Structures are given as C-alpha cells and as structure tokens.
Amino acid sequence: MTDLSAAHDAAVTDRARLAGSAYNGDRDLAARQSLYQWQTPRYDLPGLVAEQLGDVRGRVVDIGCGNGKFIQRLRQDRPDLSLLGFDIAPGILAGVPGPVAVADATRLPLASGSVDAALALHMLYHVPDIPQAIRELARVVARSGLVVASTNSDRDKAELDDLWQRAAGDVLGIDRGPARISLSARFSLEKASAFLGEEFSRVEVVELPGTITVYDPEPVIAHIASYRAWADQHDVPFDATIDRARTLVADHIARHGAYEITCLGGILVCRR
Ligand SMILES: C[S@@+](CC[C@H](N)C(=O)[O-])C[C@H]1O[C@@H](n2cnc3c(N)ncnc32)[C@H](O)[C@@H]1O
C-alpha cells in the first residue's frame, strides 16, 4: 500500500504542479476564496490583516501573494506603504498590479532587515522546507517588524472531507473511498505556532471560526473541484466523484433545506 500522506505532502509542495497547474491562473484559488461569502460570521480577512499592520510604516512584502487579494486591498487602504508581491507562479502574478516578482519563499531576493512587515498567507504549507521559509521571513524583516501568517485548522471543513469519502466510496462501490488531499495539513493552525516559534518569541493566534451555509450545491462543488491540479492523487476518478458529490449535496439540501460546513482558519501575528 502506498503511504498516502507522504505522497500527498510531495504533491502539495511540487513546484511544477503549483506553478504550472494549481496556480497558473486564479480560477481554482478564486473558487476556494469565494465560498467564504456564505460564511457566518463573515470575516473581512484583508481588513483584519490591514488592521494588524496598523503601526507599520514603510515596506511590506506579501510572499505567495497569489491573485493579489491582500496586496490590492492594502494598496487601497494603506497608500502610504510600499508594497511588493512575490509568488513562484508567474501565471497567477499576471493579473496582479505591480510591483510583483517571481520569487521563492525559501530564497527571498531581499536584504536582511529590509522590510517592516512580511505576509505569508495560506502559503507556508506549500513550501517543501517550512523552517527555511520561516528563517527567511525572520531574516528579511527588521527587528521591530512583524510577520503575519495564516492557515486553516486540521478540523476546517471536515464535512467536505466526509462528503469526498462518501462520494468516492459510491463511485468505487465501497463504503468510504480514500481521503482527499489536504493542502494545509503540513502547516495547519495546530502546527503553525510551533514552526513560527522557532524564530519569533511572540506568536499571537487569532482564530476565525465560522459556518458556511449554502442552499445550492454549486459553490461547494466549485470548491472541491478546485483541487483538480491534484486529481491524480485521489485514487478515484476525479470528475465522477465530483458529480456524485453534487448529487449528495443536492439530496441533503432537498431534505434539510441547506448544507452546512464548519470552518476554522486563523491568523498568526509574529514578533521577535
Ligand atoms: C493558497 S494560495 C494563497 C494566495 C494568497 N496569499 C491568499 O491568501 O489569497 C498559495 C500561493 O502561494 C504560492 N506559493 C507556493 N509555494 C511558494 C513558494 N515556495 N514561494 C512563493 N510562493 C509560493 C502559490 O503559487 C500560490 O499563489
């Protein structure tokens, strides 16, 4: 039997897959981000990050900036800051207003102590050597500066993990199919403080619990389909599993009026 978690870890950090497929544009990332519009309470994540940067002046770098959701908001709310975005995927950077550049979190093209804050939002779990990326964050941020990271809990959206296994089981004709890949497991909210605590003496965790409620399967289906870059990791036909999941969610909504997903994400604010 293959070690599913080791294979999944390798696939979650595979640079060719990240840059060439998962984040070669923003379709899949946008599908994952947009599910939160049905969350209660509704958190304004870019606003919360901007709030954490309240006392910061000068230069801020967003590492793994993706489709620029945070950079664009900061440009609007904090025109006084000098903002720079980095990502390993040139395709996703194409739509982000500059300055942005292709760069790897483990080898930042920045002088030591040259930025006043660094963001690493929902991205450290994709880095093969997480401690090295955290050393780089600590190196480039000035002594009085701060790092804001974010990720999800191991318990986040557990209903979708269950939905996937039930749908995959139906496709394969067994009770429960194999687990779907977890992107954040390598740097989950439960693990993040220990990783960051190696370089930062103060790590404050802001937990963001919530419930997503949908009355139509499509936003949920778009979310699970956004893992298509890892379709080969699932040991089950991906599209057939998605179709079966759509039917299961539609049946659930027909019986209960809505489909609910419990969420737990969090922000980690790190200082030396
Ligand atoms: C889940 S997205 C998050 C995007 C954005 N930070 C956000 O929170 O909306 C992860 C991003 O990290 C980028 N990434 C993955 N590994 C990276 C690395 N080693 N260095 C820099 N960026 C990386 C991916 O290309 C992708 O755009």
The ligand as an SDF file (V2000), in Angstrom:
LIG
                    3D

 27 29  0  0  0  0  0  0  0  0999 V2000
   -3.3860   29.2210   -1.4300 C   0  0  0  0  0  0  0  0  0  0  0  0
   -2.5420   30.4080   -2.3790 S   0  0  0  0  0  0  0  0  0  0  0  0
   -2.6580   31.8290   -1.3020 C   0  0  0  0  0  0  0  0  0  0  0  0
   -2.5710   33.1440   -2.0290 C   0  0  0  0  0  0  0  0  0  0  0  0
   -2.7090   34.4020   -1.1480 C   0  0  0  0  0  0  0  0  0  0  0  0
   -1.6210   34.5350   -0.2010 N   0  0  0  0  0  0  0  0  0  0  0  0
   -4.0140   34.3830   -0.4040 C   0  0  0  0  0  0  0  0  0  0  0  0
   -4.0120   34.1280    0.8100 O   0  0  0  0  0  0  0  0  0  0  0  0
   -5.0610   34.6120   -1.0370 O   0  0  0  0  0  0  0  0  0  0  0  0
   -0.8400   29.9390   -2.2140 C   0  0  0  0  0  0  0  0  0  0  0  0
    0.1100   30.7620   -3.0890 C   0  0  0  0  0  0  0  0  0  0  0  0
    1.4580   30.5120   -2.6580 O   0  0  0  0  0  0  0  0  0  0  0  0
    2.2810   30.3840   -3.8020 C   0  0  0  0  0  0  0  0  0  0  0  0
    3.4820   29.6090   -3.4340 N   0  0  0  0  0  0  0  0  0  0  0  0
    3.5620   28.2800   -3.2120 C   0  0  0  0  0  0  0  0  0  0  0  0
    4.8090   27.9280   -2.8640 N   0  0  0  0  0  0  0  0  0  0  0  0
    5.5490   29.0670   -2.8580 C   0  0  0  0  0  0  0  0  0  0  0  0
    6.9130   29.3630   -2.5740 C   0  0  0  0  0  0  0  0  0  0  0  0
    7.7900   28.3940   -2.2490 N   0  0  0  0  0  0  0  0  0  0  0  0
    7.3280   30.6380   -2.6590 N   0  0  0  0  0  0  0  0  0  0  0  0
    6.4580   31.6230   -3.0150 C   0  0  0  0  0  0  0  0  0  0  0  0
    5.1510   31.4080   -3.3050 N   0  0  0  0  0  0  0  0  0  0  0  0
    4.7020   30.1470   -3.2170 C   0  0  0  0  0  0  0  0  0  0  0  0
    1.3760   29.7060   -4.8230 C   0  0  0  0  0  0  0  0  0  0  0  0
    1.8520   29.8470   -6.1420 O   0  0  0  0  0  0  0  0  0  0  0  0
    0.0410   30.3980   -4.5540 C   0  0  0  0  0  0  0  0  0  0  0  0
   -0.1320   31.5500   -5.3360 O   0  0  0  0  0  0  0  0  0  0  0  0
  1  2  1  0
  2  3  1  0
  2 10  1  0
  3  4  1  0
  4  5  1  0
  5  6  1  0
  5  7  1  0
  7  8  2  0
  7  9  1  0
 10 11  1  0
 11 12  1  0
 11 26  1  0
 12 13  1  0
 13 14  1  0
 13 24  1  0
 14 15  1  0
 14 23  1  0
 15 16  2  0
 16 17  1  0
 17 18  1  0
 17 23  2  0
 18 19  1  0
 18 20  2  0
 20 21  1  0
 21 22  2  0
 22 23  1  0
 24 25  1  0
 24 26  1  0
 26 27  1  0
M  CHG  2   2   1   9  -1
M  END
$$$$
